[in-house]
Amino acid sequence: MRIRGGRILVGIVLSFTLAVVSLVAFGVCFAVLLRPAYETITTAHRFHPTNCTVEETSTVVKDCSQECIHGNSCPETLTCNQIHVSYVTSGGNITLSTLYDDLSTLTHQPTCSVWVSCPNEEPYEDIQATIANFTAKWGQVGTSYTCLYDIYSPDLVVIHNVDMPDKHMIFHALFWPACVFAISMSIYVFFHYRRRKIHKRYQEYVERLGLNGNASNVVYRKLEVSSS
């Protein structure tokens, strides 16, 4: 009955392989989801709410010469607005700074208060409408509203915080690989225990009966049957 022994060996190999694959999947999910999520949460906690008062709205010029696709009719510059606000930090200091829509605007395009692309990517009228709507809502001199400033760099002030990661997605992305790994290792330990039990009983019978060669193989086959 070598077939049963072979099945045990196949079970060991498959369960171990599945455990390795699930462990790799867990590592990939950790690197791709959990680490960025941790950084996002850490960044979000840096921004504290305060009350912003609009002091001035100025017109600035954005350089589009590097963003325009070669051969397309695209202006080298784009006129947009910067909104300057004053606010009080937790230390009681009054700070005057440029307001931005969110961190992505500050990171990718610090010229304008709201992120807009150059006219080669979308119609010029749509870009101007985006700028005008944002200025009308947030750039009226003398108006006040809640904004967020960076406690470690108080000159950074935004309207919207970073988007928090989806907790359910992170949970499922990490839970299921870990669950599969635990089940696979349990199956691996079970089959490995069965195999070692058969081998141990085989050694005991051989030692007691003094068998060797073909006779010991017969005993081993009987032990496989009795242990299955």
C-alpha positions as CSV (number, residue, x, y, z in Angstrom):
1,M,0.0,0.0,0.0
2,R,2.6,2.5,-1.1
3,I,-0.2,4.6,-2.5
4,R,-1.2,5.8,1.0
5,G,2.3,6.7,1.8
6,G,2.6,8.6,-1.5
7,R,-0.6,10.5,-0.7
8,I,0.8,11.6,2.6
9,L,4.0,12.8,0.8
10,V,1.9,14.7,-1.8
11,G,-0.1,16.3,1.0
12,I,3.0,17.4,2.7
13,V,4.4,19.0,-0.5
14,L,1.2,20.7,-1.5
15,S,0.4,22.1,2.0
16,F,4.0,23.4,2.3
17,T,3.8,25.0,-1.2
18,L,0.5,26.6,-0.4
19,A,1.9,27.9,2.9
20,V,4.8,29.5,1.1
21,V,2.6,31.1,-1.6
22,S,0.2,32.5,1.0
23,L,3.2,33.9,3.0
24,V,4.5,35.6,-0.1
25,A,1.0,37.0,-0.8
26,F,0.9,38.3,2.8
27,G,4.3,40.0,2.3
28,V,3.2,41.6,-1.0
29,C,-0.1,42.9,0.5
30,F,1.9,44.2,3.5
31,A,4.3,46.1,1.2
32,V,1.7,47.3,-1.2
33,L,-1.2,48.2,1.1
34,L,-0.2,48.3,4.8
35,R,2.9,50.4,4.5
36,P,1.4,53.1,2.3
37,A,-1.7,53.0,4.6
38,Y,0.4,53.5,7.6
39,E,2.2,56.5,5.9
40,T,-1.2,58.0,4.9
41,I,-2.6,57.7,8.5
42,T,0.6,59.2,9.9
43,T,0.4,62.1,7.5
44,A,-3.3,62.6,8.2
45,H,-2.6,62.9,11.9
46,R,-0.1,65.6,11.3
47,F,-2.8,68.0,10.2
48,H,-4.8,69.8,12.8
49,P,-7.9,71.9,12.2
50,T,-7.9,75.6,12.7
51,N,-9.9,78.6,11.5
52,C,-8.6,80.3,8.3
53,T,-9.4,83.8,7.3
54,V,-8.8,84.9,3.7
55,E,-6.5,87.9,3.5
56,E,-5.8,88.1,-0.2
57,T,-6.3,86.4,-3.5
58,S,-3.5,87.0,-6.0
59,T,-3.1,86.0,-9.7
60,V,0.0,83.9,-10.5
61,V,1.3,82.4,-13.7
62,K,1.9,78.7,-14.0
63,D,4.6,77.5,-16.4
64,C,3.2,75.0,-18.9
65,S,6.2,74.9,-21.2
66,Q,7.4,71.5,-19.9
67,E,4.0,69.9,-19.8
68,C,2.7,70.7,-23.3
69,I,3.0,67.8,-25.7
70,H,5.3,68.6,-28.6
71,G,3.3,69.6,-31.7
72,N,0.1,70.5,-29.9
73,S,-1.2,74.0,-29.6
74,C,-0.7,74.7,-25.9
75,P,0.1,78.0,-24.2
76,E,3.4,78.1,-22.4
77,T,1.8,79.8,-19.4
78,L,-1.5,79.5,-17.5
79,T,-3.0,82.1,-15.2
80,C,-4.4,80.9,-11.9
81,N,-5.0,82.1,-8.4
82,Q,-3.3,81.8,-5.0
83,I,-5.4,82.2,-1.9
84,H,-3.5,83.7,1.1
85,V,-5.0,83.0,4.5
86,S,-4.2,83.7,8.1
87,Y,-4.7,81.3,11.0
88,V,-3.7,80.6,14.6
89,T,-1.6,77.5,15.3
90,S,-1.8,75.5,18.5
91,G,1.1,77.5,19.9
92,G,-0.9,80.7,19.6
93,N,1.1,82.0,16.6
94,I,-0.7,83.9,13.8
95,T,0.6,82.5,10.5
96,L,0.0,83.9,7.0
97,S,0.4,81.3,4.2
98,T,-0.8,80.1,0.8
99,L,-3.9,77.8,1.0
100,Y,-4.0,74.7,-1.1
101,D,-6.8,72.3,-1.9
102,D,-5.0,69.2,-0.6
103,L,-1.6,67.7,-0.3
104,S,-1.5,66.5,-3.9
105,T,-1.9,70.0,-5.1
106,L,0.9,71.2,-2.8
107,T,3.2,68.3,-3.9
108,H,2.6,68.3,-7.7
109,Q,1.7,71.9,-8.4
110,P,2.6,74.5,-5.7
111,T,1.9,77.4,-8.1
112,C,-1.9,77.4,-7.9
113,S,-4.1,76.9,-4.8
114,V,-6.1,74.3,-6.7
115,W,-4.6,71.7,-9.0
116,V,-5.3,72.2,-12.7
117,S,-3.6,70.7,-15.7
118,C,-2.2,72.5,-18.6
119,P,-4.5,73.0,-21.6
120,N,-3.0,70.2,-23.6
121,E,-4.7,67.7,-21.3
122,E,-8.2,69.2,-21.0
123,P,-10.1,72.2,-22.6
124,Y,-8.9,75.6,-21.5
125,E,-12.5,76.7,-20.6
126,D,-12.8,73.8,-18.2
127,I,-9.5,74.7,-16.5
128,Q,-10.6,78.3,-16.1
129,A,-14.0,77.2,-14.7
130,T,-12.2,75.0,-12.1
131,I,-10.1,77.9,-11.0
132,A,-13.0,80.4,-10.9
133,N,-15.2,78.0,-8.9
134,F,-12.5,77.2,-6.4
135,T,-11.7,80.9,-5.9
136,A,-15.4,81.8,-5.6
137,K,-15.9,79.2,-2.8
138,W,-12.6,79.6,-0.9
139,G,-11.0,82.9,-2.0
140,Q,-13.4,85.6,-1.0
141,V,-11.5,88.1,1.1
142,G,-12.7,88.4,4.7
143,T,-14.4,85.0,4.8
144,S,-13.5,82.4,7.4
145,Y,-13.7,78.6,7.4
146,T,-12.1,75.5,8.8
147,C,-8.8,74.5,7.3
148,L,-5.9,72.1,8.3
149,Y,-2.3,73.0,9.0
150,D,0.7,70.8,9.5
151,I,1.8,70.8,13.1
152,Y,5.4,70.0,12.1
153,S,5.5,72.6,9.4
154,P,2.9,75.3,10.3
155,D,3.3,77.1,6.9
156,L,1.5,74.2,5.2
157,V,-2.2,74.7,5.2
158,V,-4.8,72.8,3.2
159,I,-8.6,72.5,2.9
160,H,-8.9,68.8,2.6
161,N,-6.9,66.1,4.4
162,V,-5.5,63.0,2.7
163,D,-8.0,60.2,1.9
164,M,-7.9,57.6,4.6
165,P,-7.3,54.0,3.4
166,D,-10.2,51.5,3.2
167,K,-9.9,49.5,6.5
168,H,-12.0,46.6,5.1
169,M,-9.8,46.2,2.1
170,I,-6.7,46.2,4.2
171,F,-8.3,43.7,6.6
172,H,-9.3,41.2,3.9
173,A,-6.0,41.7,2.0
174,L,-4.0,40.6,5.1
175,F,-6.5,38.3,6.8
176,W,-7.1,35.7,4.0
177,P,-3.4,35.1,3.2
178,A,-2.7,34.7,6.9
179,C,-5.7,32.4,7.3
180,V,-4.6,30.2,4.3
181,F,-1.1,30.1,5.7
182,A,-2.3,28.9,9.1
183,I,-4.5,26.2,7.5
184,S,-1.8,25.1,5.2
185,M,0.7,24.8,8.1
186,S,-1.8,22.8,10.1
187,I,-2.3,20.4,7.2
188,Y,1.5,20.2,6.7
189,V,2.0,19.4,10.4
190,F,-0.8,16.7,10.3
191,F,0.7,14.9,7.3
192,H,4.2,15.2,8.6
193,Y,3.1,13.7,11.9
194,R,1.4,10.8,10.1
195,R,4.5,10.1,8.1
196,R,6.8,10.3,11.1
197,K,4.5,8.0,13.0
198,I,4.6,5.4,10.3
199,H,8.4,5.6,10.0
200,K,8.8,5.3,13.8
201,R,6.6,2.2,14.0
202,Y,8.5,0.7,11.1
203,Q,11.8,1.2,12.9
204,E,10.4,-0.3,16.1
205,Y,9.2,-3.4,14.3
206,V,12.4,-3.8,12.4
207,E,14.4,-3.5,15.6
208,R,12.2,-6.0,17.5
209,L,12.0,-8.6,14.8
210,G,15.5,-8.2,13.4
211,L,14.1,-7.9,9.9
212,N,15.8,-6.4,6.9
213,G,15.5,-6.3,3.2
214,N,12.2,-7.5,1.7
215,A,10.8,-8.6,5.0
216,S,11.1,-5.0,6.4
217,N,9.4,-3.6,3.4
218,V,6.4,-6.0,4.0
219,V,6.2,-4.7,7.6
220,Y,6.4,-1.1,6.4
221,R,3.4,-1.7,4.0
222,K,1.4,-3.2,6.8
223,L,2.1,-0.3,9.0
224,E,0.9,2.1,6.3
225,V,-2.4,0.3,6.1
226,S,-2.9,0.2,9.9
227,S,-2.0,3.9,10.3
228,S,-4.3,5.1,7.6
